[in-house]
Amino acid sequence: MSTTTDPNLRSFIEYDTDSHFPIQNLPFGVFEEQGKCRIGVRIGDYVLDMALLEERDIFKPLSLPKLFGTSTLNPFFSEGRRVWSEVRKTVSRLLSYDEPELRDDIELRNRALLPVSQVIMQMPVAIGDYTDFYSSKEHATNVGIMFRGKENALMPNWLHLPVAYHGRSSSIVVSTTPIRRPSGQMLPPDQDTPVFAPCKLLDFELEMGFFIGPGSKLGAPVPINTAAEHIFGMVLVNDWSARDIQKWEYQPLGPFNGKNFATSISPWVVPLEALEPFRCQGPEQSPTPLPYLQTTGKQTYDINLEIYLEKSCISRSNFKYLYWNICQQLAHHTVTGCNINPGDMMASGTISGPTPDSYGSLLELCWKGTREIQLKNGEIRKFLQDGDTVAMTGWCQGNGYRIGFGEVIGKILPA
């Protein structure tokens, strides 16, 4: 266990035991304060200004280039695991309850620790490329049953490789950004001619995403046993879906306008190092994957996930249900020699569990519109209405503390 994940660690910053951001977490994000963007680390209800610490030469013993006075985490990501770990150790030490350097320097403490309520969170990464996987067996099976029947629920390739498509990075937005209902071409039921209209079957997808640190060279696949060295950390992802637009357009090449209009992510990137204590076994993979996809041991994480629609919790799932893990996803993505770059994002695809109350999309929760979802305010939903707010959250539960991701929130605006 890393010294930074010790459950006995305490900070001089006070927070509740159910806080998503204890000293064992220390996620990175980009915040704006007084018109200036820079990098921060979350601790309790405060943001630690990493740019100010850098100016004060706190990181001088690490002999680093300037990394934190910028509006993107890409330069930090590109430095790799040794630098990530050393910076994390330094921040953990500074925030520890028995370390006086920051605790007792009132002037520095007041300037470096900003209430999160006084800053505006920004997109943390300049995302160059975005790939969305389809790695939940439960989700793929549910969708397959709806559209092809039980006998053909999974396509022949699904158990042999992590299925994915290349998404649109330009429409990835940070949490709380409003989502405009898309318009597009669709084929109404019992009609032969398509129409152009606002999407009627607007949906969310509960996902998680990971960010690439050091890249790779074109023509050089990333071996599965070193894939984790290229991954900095993870965020919550809501990959919004226009089901009626998607249904009409997706054959034969897959998602396009039904998916490209918006993808929301949470603002705090949780390092893989913070998730280490929560490693667990994933589902048994049968048939055995080809050698370049084979992994052993605990290769996924026990991350509780919840979806709220208009403040009603409508689903509880877990990241550990995913059939294909993040190292397999990255290894498969690059096996052709496709290169990756710092800041690239890869998402898991919808994360559905084995029971109806753990499904990760409205398409499944309302079973293609045949079931109603009762909200605690008395209203009924099948798909999203204008004005609806969707919030997703996730955390790992430790002994007396949590490693959380905060929330990813989006409100639907009219077309």
KENU-182798 format. One line per field, with one value per residue (C-alpha): residue in one letter; x, y, z. Coordinates in nm, 3 decimals. Layout:
BEGIN
aa <- [A ...]
east <- [X ...]
north <- [Y ...]
up <- [Z ...]
This chain:
BEGIN
aa <- [M S T T T D P N L R S F I E Y D T D S H F P I Q N L P F G V F E E Q G K C R I G V R I G D Y V L D M A L L E E R D I F K P L S L P K L F G T S T L N P F F S E G R R V W S E V R K T V S R L L S Y D E P E L R D D I E L R N R A L L P V S Q V I M Q M P V A I G D Y T D F Y S S K E H A T N V G I M F R G K E N A L M P N W L H L P V A Y H G R S S S I V V S T T P I R R P S G Q M L P P D Q D T P V F A P C K L L D F E L E M G F F I G P G S K L G A P V P I N T A A E H I F G M V L V N D W S A R D I Q K W E Y Q P L G P F N G K N F A T S I S P W V V P L E A L E P F R C Q G P E Q S P T P L P Y L Q T T G K Q T Y D I N L E I Y L E K S C I S R S N F K Y L Y W N I C Q Q L A H H T V T G C N I N P G D M M A S G T I S G P T P D S Y G S L L E L C W K G T R E I Q L K N G E I R K F L Q D G D T V A M T G W C Q G N G Y R I G F G E V I G K I L P A]
east <- [0.000 0.123 0.190 -0.061 -0.348 -0.298 -0.649 -0.498 -0.379 -0.533 -0.533 -0.543 -0.833 -1.158 -1.414 -1.685 -1.622 -1.854 -1.664 -1.558 -1.229 -1.025 -0.647 -0.631 -0.790 -0.626 -0.780 -0.662 -0.873 -0.863 -1.035 -1.097 -1.064 -1.059 -1.049 -0.741 -0.735 -0.488 -0.453 -0.579 -0.611 -0.934 -0.925 -1.256 -1.441 -1.123 -0.910 -0.534 -0.379 -0.097 0.022 0.085 0.276 0.481 0.559 0.673 0.916 0.738 0.811 1.168 1.329 1.151 1.326 1.008 0.921 0.642 0.325 0.049 -0.001 -0.192 -0.552 -0.501 -0.363 -0.205 0.155 0.130 -0.020 0.263 0.527 0.438 0.393 0.716 0.632 0.265 0.364 0.624 0.387 0.117 0.352 0.446 0.083 -0.010 0.272 0.174 -0.187 -0.108 -0.222 0.130 0.310 0.355 0.486 0.142 -0.067 0.117 0.195 -0.128 -0.051 0.029 -0.256 -0.514 -0.391 -0.334 -0.655 -0.963 -1.322 -1.459 -1.771 -1.559 -1.409 -1.549 -1.448 -1.335 -1.273 -0.966 -0.807 -0.760 -0.903 -0.751 -0.922 -1.216 -1.306 -1.623 -1.624 -1.918 -1.779 -2.076 -2.201 -2.528 -2.589 -2.493 -2.716 -3.013 -2.987 -2.936 -3.250 -3.454 -3.352 -3.247 -3.402 -3.247 -3.092 -2.883 -2.836 -2.456 -2.287 -2.033 -1.730 -1.842 -1.683 -1.355 -1.271 -1.364 -1.608 -1.578 -1.633 -1.450 -1.651 -1.642 -1.402 -1.519 -1.857 -1.723 -1.823 -1.759 -2.027 -2.313 -2.290 -2.652 -2.734 -2.938 -3.189 -3.063 -3.266 -3.204 -3.334 -3.540 -3.792 -4.122 -4.287 -4.499 -4.368 -4.153 -4.016 -3.782 -3.856 -3.640 -3.745 -3.625 -3.519 -3.808 -3.614 -3.336 -3.134 -2.828 -2.558 -2.379 -2.010 -1.661 -1.366 -0.990 -0.725 -0.404 -0.076 0.236 0.151 0.279 0.439 0.251 0.308 0.397 0.115 0.088 0.136 -0.129 0.124 0.236 -0.101 -0.158 0.162 -0.017 -0.329 -0.335 -0.682 -1.057 -1.372 -1.748 -1.899 -2.256 -2.262 -2.595 -2.786 -3.060 -3.210 -3.448 -3.179 -2.934 -3.174 -3.227 -2.865 -2.648 -2.653 -2.404 -2.136 -2.257 -2.318 -2.294 -2.535 -2.724 -2.413 -2.200 -2.400 -2.276 -2.077 -2.045 -1.759 -1.695 -1.432 -1.200 -0.964 -0.902 -0.554 -0.531 -0.296 -0.585 -0.794 -0.534 -0.685 -1.012 -0.884 -1.104 -1.171 -1.379 -1.624 -1.489 -1.404 -1.510 -1.387 -1.032 -0.926 -0.643 -0.295 -0.263 -0.577 -0.503 -0.469 -0.432 -0.517 -0.736 -0.769 -1.078 -1.211 -1.501 -1.666 -2.026 -2.228 -2.566 -2.795 -3.037 -3.315 -3.483 -3.324 -3.471 -3.220 -3.327 -3.027 -2.736 -2.456 -2.082 -1.778 -1.668 -1.949 -1.763 -1.657 -1.353 -1.112 -0.931 -0.598 -0.767 -0.942 -0.616 -0.424 -0.692 -0.717 -0.346 -0.288 -0.296 -0.025 -0.272 -0.090 -0.226 -0.151 -0.155 -0.509 -0.689 -1.004 -1.151 -1.493 -1.628 -1.962 -2.284 -2.228 -2.525 -2.548 -2.729 -3.062 -3.319 -3.241 -2.875 -2.920 -2.722 -2.960 -3.325 -3.345 -3.297 -3.470 -3.790 -3.719 -3.752 -4.049 -4.262 -4.215 -4.261 -4.013 -4.173 -3.996 -4.030 -4.199 -4.485 -4.394 -4.344 -4.062 -3.968 -3.718 -3.583 -3.804 -3.693 -3.587 -3.485 -3.158 -2.953 -2.682 -2.442 -2.205 -1.951 -1.721 -1.509 -1.599 -1.302 -1.288 -1.410 -1.345 -1.446 -1.257 -1.514 -1.552 -1.800 -2.081 -2.144 -2.458 -2.649 -2.981 -3.177 -3.261 -3.523 -3.417]
north <- [0.000 0.350 0.582 0.825 0.574 0.473 0.472 0.615 0.934 1.252 1.608 1.939 2.019 1.902 1.703 1.445 1.072 1.058 1.334 1.227 1.412 1.300 1.316 0.963 1.089 1.416 1.443 1.702 1.958 2.301 2.593 2.957 3.224 3.599 3.534 3.311 2.937 2.706 2.356 2.256 1.952 1.889 1.829 1.832 2.149 2.328 2.354 2.357 2.603 2.404 2.702 2.905 2.619 2.594 2.966 2.919 2.644 2.374 2.129 2.250 1.934 1.732 1.929 1.962 2.196 2.445 2.234 2.392 2.755 2.640 2.576 2.209 1.896 1.767 1.872 1.709 1.393 1.365 1.350 0.994 0.783 0.873 1.246 1.185 0.981 1.229 1.525 1.327 1.243 1.609 1.724 1.448 1.554 1.923 1.847 1.604 1.706 1.681 1.877 2.248 2.384 2.476 2.429 2.696 2.944 3.144 3.375 3.086 2.875 3.148 3.204 2.839 2.684 2.826 2.732 2.528 2.747 3.046 2.892 2.785 2.441 2.415 2.135 1.971 1.834 1.941 1.620 1.541 1.210 1.032 0.664 0.515 0.144 -0.094 -0.306 -0.399 -0.748 -0.678 -0.359 -0.516 -0.815 -0.597 -0.385 -0.695 -0.859 -0.546 -0.521 -0.873 -1.115 -1.339 -1.580 -1.306 -1.068 -1.051 -1.007 -1.284 -1.062 -0.923 -1.188 -1.175 -0.802 -0.470 -0.317 0.061 0.360 0.690 0.973 1.349 1.524 1.876 1.821 1.690 1.937 1.972 1.902 2.157 2.262 2.265 2.012 2.127 1.870 1.771 1.771 1.526 1.281 0.987 0.732 0.747 0.414 0.268 0.517 0.464 0.818 0.987 1.326 1.600 1.693 1.739 1.413 1.254 0.966 1.155 0.937 0.933 0.667 0.598 0.561 0.622 0.749 0.735 0.982 0.897 1.019 0.944 0.870 0.608 0.613 0.535 0.170 0.070 -0.114 -0.068 -0.413 -0.505 -0.551 -0.186 -0.031 0.106 0.314 0.520 0.591 0.881 0.856 0.847 1.062 1.010 1.026 1.084 1.005 1.152 0.962 1.051 0.705 0.782 0.957 0.678 0.397 0.537 0.623 0.360 0.087 0.000 0.223 0.277 0.591 0.937 1.228 1.030 1.050 1.343 1.633 1.613 1.409 1.536 1.459 1.532 1.802 1.611 1.345 1.077 0.919 0.543 0.548 0.662 0.369 0.101 -0.016 -0.085 -0.320 -0.626 -0.915 -0.850 -1.095 -1.429 -1.404 -1.700 -1.783 -1.694 -1.377 -1.387 -1.352 -0.975 -0.923 -1.164 -1.026 -1.184 -1.072 -0.783 -0.562 -0.355 -0.136 -0.151 0.184 0.241 0.436 0.609 0.793 1.067 1.203 1.511 1.422 1.069 0.786 0.561 0.327 0.190 0.013 -0.058 -0.019 -0.375 -0.517 -0.421 -0.729 -0.564 -0.373 -0.049 -0.217 -0.449 -0.152 0.036 -0.268 -0.344 0.020 0.030 -0.327 -0.207 0.048 0.332 0.597 0.767 1.115 1.283 1.390 1.139 1.011 0.662 0.586 0.255 0.250 0.218 0.042 -0.182 -0.433 -0.768 -0.641 -0.395 -0.141 -0.134 -0.055 0.243 0.399 0.492 0.268 -0.025 0.116 0.179 -0.120 0.066 0.269 -0.023 0.057 0.373 0.520 0.673 0.978 1.079 1.405 1.194 1.242 0.964 0.929 0.705 0.936 1.279 1.589 1.949 2.092 1.756 1.743 1.424 1.377 1.083 1.014 0.747 0.649 0.370 0.287 0.247 0.183 0.516 0.714 0.737 0.795 0.980 1.140 1.410 1.448 1.492 1.700 1.813 1.994 1.945 2.261 2.270 2.208]
up <- [0.000 -0.087 0.207 0.049 0.070 0.435 0.591 0.911 0.741 0.880 0.751 0.938 0.703 0.859 0.659 0.728 0.699 0.397 0.214 -0.134 -0.095 0.207 0.219 0.071 -0.253 -0.369 -0.718 -0.971 -1.154 -1.319 -1.147 -1.223 -0.958 -1.023 -1.397 -1.386 -1.450 -1.281 -1.144 -0.803 -0.577 -0.388 -0.011 0.175 0.078 -0.030 -0.342 -0.293 -0.540 -0.699 -0.904 -0.590 -0.430 -0.747 -0.729 -0.368 -0.484 -0.285 -0.568 -0.632 -0.482 -0.755 -1.034 -1.238 -1.525 -1.460 -1.466 -1.259 -1.366 -1.673 -1.778 -1.860 -1.692 -2.013 -1.930 -1.587 -1.735 -1.985 -1.709 -1.613 -1.303 -1.120 -1.126 -1.044 -0.741 -0.614 -0.648 -0.471 -0.183 -0.149 -0.139 0.104 0.337 0.319 0.410 0.693 1.041 1.188 0.913 1.007 0.672 0.537 0.850 1.051 0.773 0.801 0.506 0.270 0.403 0.344 -0.011 -0.107 0.030 -0.142 -0.051 -0.341 -0.331 -0.439 -0.753 -1.089 -1.208 -1.570 -1.817 -1.661 -1.979 -2.341 -2.487 -2.824 -2.894 -2.735 -2.762 -2.613 -2.531 -2.492 -2.210 -1.990 -2.074 -1.894 -2.094 -2.427 -2.352 -2.255 -2.568 -2.780 -2.638 -2.710 -3.074 -3.178 -2.927 -2.661 -2.910 -3.076 -2.783 -2.804 -3.140 -3.226 -3.157 -2.821 -2.592 -2.786 -2.791 -2.627 -2.877 -2.917 -3.145 -3.182 -3.026 -3.067 -2.826 -2.917 -2.748 -2.417 -2.145 -1.774 -1.514 -1.473 -1.841 -1.971 -2.244 -2.544 -2.672 -3.018 -3.337 -3.615 -3.867 -3.741 -3.866 -3.673 -3.589 -3.870 -4.124 -4.432 -4.465 -4.213 -4.057 -3.906 -3.553 -3.193 -3.027 -2.837 -2.677 -2.499 -2.264 -2.037 -2.004 -1.677 -1.760 -1.628 -1.826 -1.794 -1.914 -2.093 -1.945 -2.149 -2.509 -2.748 -3.091 -3.409 -3.495 -3.137 -2.953 -2.576 -2.414 -2.163 -1.882 -1.913 -2.005 -1.653 -1.684 -1.949 -1.738 -1.492 -1.345 -1.386 -1.396 -1.405 -1.753 -1.872 -2.244 -2.351 -2.620 -2.868 -2.905 -3.193 -3.397 -3.316 -3.412 -3.763 -3.842 -3.675 -3.939 -4.075 -3.920 -3.564 -3.352 -3.509 -3.450 -3.187 -2.966 -3.081 -2.937 -2.574 -2.325 -1.965 -1.726 -1.359 -1.292 -1.056 -1.198 -0.935 -0.972 -1.013 -0.715 -0.493 -0.618 -0.547 -0.214 -0.398 -0.665 -0.712 -0.945 -1.252 -1.411 -1.530 -1.900 -2.111 -2.367 -2.265 -2.448 -2.700 -2.544 -2.603 -2.389 -2.107 -1.754 -1.412 -1.061 -0.954 -1.259 -1.186 -0.902 -0.657 -0.730 -0.620 -0.874 -0.847 -1.090 -0.980 -1.201 -1.056 -0.719 -0.723 -0.711 -0.998 -1.027 -0.825 -1.010 -0.974 -1.197 -1.112 -1.329 -1.648 -1.846 -2.010 -1.781 -1.864 -1.940 -2.188 -2.345 -2.392 -2.516 -2.774 -2.881 -2.965 -3.088 -3.449 -3.373 -3.315 -3.113 -2.800 -2.667 -2.325 -2.242 -2.464 -2.295 -2.310 -2.164 -2.042 -2.214 -2.015 -1.680 -1.603 -1.322 -1.311 -1.172 -1.313 -1.038 -1.148 -1.518 -1.647 -1.902 -1.936 -2.242 -2.004 -1.695 -1.893 -2.121 -2.451 -2.325 -2.200 -1.830 -1.626 -1.378 -1.069 -0.925 -0.561 -0.665 -0.804 -1.169 -1.424 -1.675 -1.963 -2.134 -2.043 -2.053 -2.099 -1.764 -1.620 -1.425 -1.419 -1.156 -1.131 -0.846 -0.752 -0.467 -0.319 0.040 0.274 0.646 0.781 0.461 0.097 -0.225 -0.434 -0.775 -0.678 -0.931 -1.300 -1.350 -1.657 -1.712 -2.034 -2.231 -2.511 -2.870]
